[in-house]
Amino acid sequence: MTPIRPTAVFLPVAVALAALALGACAPDVHDEMPGRAQAAPAVSAQSGGLKTLRQIQAEENARPTPAPRPEPTPAPPQKLSDASQTPNQPPVRRRGSSSPPPPPIDQPATPALPEPGSTQGLTDRAKRDLMSPEVDRLRTEDAMGRLDPLQQRDLLRKQQDLRQYGPGPLGY
């Protein structure tokens, strides 16, 4: 194996240090007006000479001043299309496509279904049908005088309940 020469090791380091030293000595260039082409630096700046205040002011006055940018005028209001917007509604924010939205689809109105009928009448009739045989039996026994006072009270309550559910098929 051959020994490494010290110059081979230090050569890249020396080149890097030299590049840094040259970069530090380079004149500092600032772009005062970005976006515009800049003229080459003045001869006095290239030679490293110092300028007086009057020379700097004369150079500044000799430069053309950029015209102030006119304020952009607002775009005229766009016509509202009937399909996409109406004046009373805020604009709809479309997402994901640069193409205009498709026209709305006219769908037929769903037919109105009739309200479901009340089941209260059916419920009342079922309750009346269940209670009627018992009330009829109690009436028959009361007519024959076989009911004691507590059974007569039950008969009166059951008759009141029957009246609450409406007239029966015979009208009473």
JOGI-V821614 format. One record per residue. N is the residue number from 1. RES is the residue in one letter. SS is DSSP state (alpha for helix, beta for strand, coil for the rest). D_FIRST is the distance of its C-alpha to the first C-alpha in Angstrom with 2 decimals. Layout:
N;RES;SS;D_FIRST
N;RES;SS;D_FIRST
This chain:
1;M;coil;0.00
2;T;coil;3.77
3;P;coil;6.59
4;I;coil;9.28
5;R;coil;12.39
6;P;alpha;15.55
7;T;alpha;17.55
8;A;alpha;15.68
9;V;alpha;16.45
10;F;alpha;19.98
11;L;alpha;21.05
12;P;alpha;22.25
13;V;alpha;23.90
14;A;alpha;25.63
15;V;alpha;26.89
16;A;alpha;28.32
17;L;alpha;30.04
18;A;alpha;31.49
19;A;alpha;32.89
20;L;alpha;34.50
21;A;alpha;36.02
22;L;alpha;37.47
23;G;alpha;38.84
24;A;alpha;40.60
25;C;alpha;42.24
26;A;coil;43.55
27;P;coil;47.34
28;D;coil;48.47
29;V;coil;50.26
30;H;coil;52.71
31;D;coil;54.56
32;E;coil;58.10
33;M;coil;59.66
34;P;coil;57.32
35;G;coil;58.19
36;R;coil;59.47
37;A;coil;57.79
38;Q;coil;57.07
39;A;coil;57.67
40;A;coil;55.10
41;P;coil;55.17
42;A;coil;57.71
43;V;alpha;56.82
44;S;alpha;57.45
45;A;alpha;54.96
46;Q;alpha;52.31
47;S;alpha;52.84
48;G;coil;52.71
49;G;coil;56.36
50;L;coil;58.55
51;K;coil;61.59
52;T;coil;64.89
53;L;alpha;66.64
54;R;alpha;69.18
55;Q;alpha;66.54
56;I;alpha;64.94
57;Q;alpha;68.39
58;A;alpha;69.34
59;E;alpha;66.20
60;E;alpha;66.92
61;N;alpha;70.53
62;A;alpha;69.51
63;R;coil;67.34
64;P;coil;69.25
65;T;coil;69.67
66;P;coil;68.74
67;A;coil;71.83
68;P;coil;72.26
69;R;coil;71.46
70;P;coil;74.61
71;E;coil;74.91
72;P;coil;74.58
73;T;coil;78.00
74;P;coil;78.38
75;A;coil;78.60
76;P;coil;82.11
77;P;coil;82.84
78;Q;coil;82.16
79;K;coil;84.96
80;L;coil;84.95
81;S;coil;85.14
82;D;coil;87.62
83;A;coil;85.22
84;S;coil;82.41
85;Q;coil;84.03
86;T;coil;87.34
87;P;coil;88.10
88;N;coil;88.89
89;Q;coil;85.57
90;P;coil;82.19
91;P;coil;79.71
92;V;coil;77.76
93;R;coil;74.01
94;R;coil;72.43
95;R;coil;68.96
96;G;coil;66.33
97;S;coil;67.93
98;S;coil;68.82
99;S;coil;71.67
100;P;coil;75.16
101;P;coil;76.37
102;P;coil;78.56
103;P;coil;82.28
104;P;coil;83.77
105;I;coil;85.23
106;D;coil;88.93
107;Q;coil;89.35
108;P;coil;92.86
109;A;coil;94.10
110;T;coil;94.11
111;P;coil;97.68
112;A;coil;99.26
113;L;coil;99.93
114;P;coil;103.20
115;E;coil;103.05
116;P;coil;103.18
117;G;coil;106.66
118;S;coil;107.42
119;T;coil;107.68
120;Q;alpha;109.94
121;G;alpha;113.07
122;L;alpha;111.76
123;T;alpha;110.86
124;D;alpha;114.29
125;R;alpha;116.07
126;A;alpha;114.10
127;K;alpha;114.96
128;R;alpha;118.60
129;D;alpha;118.74
130;L;alpha;117.42
131;M;alpha;119.87
132;S;alpha;122.97
133;P;alpha;124.00
134;E;alpha;123.85
135;V;alpha;125.84
136;D;alpha;128.42
137;R;alpha;128.94
138;L;alpha;129.35
139;R;alpha;131.87
140;T;alpha;133.90
141;E;alpha;134.04
142;D;alpha;134.91
143;A;alpha;137.76
144;M;coil;139.12
145;G;coil;138.74
146;R;coil;136.24
147;L;coil;133.51
148;D;coil;133.35
149;P;alpha;132.45
150;L;alpha;128.67
151;Q;alpha;128.57
152;Q;alpha;130.56
153;R;alpha;127.97
154;D;alpha;125.19
155;L;alpha;127.23
156;L;alpha;127.53
157;R;alpha;123.77
158;K;alpha;122.91
159;Q;alpha;125.39
160;Q;alpha;123.77
161;D;alpha;120.35
162;L;alpha;121.78
163;R;alpha;123.18
164;Q;alpha;119.73
165;Y;coil;118.27
166;G;coil;120.91
167;P;coil;123.89
168;G;coil;123.64
169;P;coil;124.58
170;L;coil;128.25
171;G;coil;128.00
172;Y;coil;128.37
